[in-house]
Amino acid sequence: MKLYDLLQWSIVAGAILVSGLYAIGRVAPNLRARCAAWLQQSQQPRWLKYIGAKVVGGGSGCGDGCSTCGSCTPKSSETTLAIKIMDKQQV
């Protein structure tokens, strides 16, 4: 196996790993949060804590309007528009 082939397969494997982790995070956000909490424990090395902080993301929580899990309420600063349906005869 040549160096080029090794580099190519490493990039493909990395892309598949990142895609899989992203998909798991979208499907099971609680699992991602538990993994991030485990990575941020005090006995973990500094580089694992850094990865855990990146997994959690910054400032997201219930009520921030991120819509990743579908259970959060929209931000309070957002306004909702009402649509009024009228018959042709009323126009």
Beta strands, then each sheet from edge to edge (+ up, - down):
end
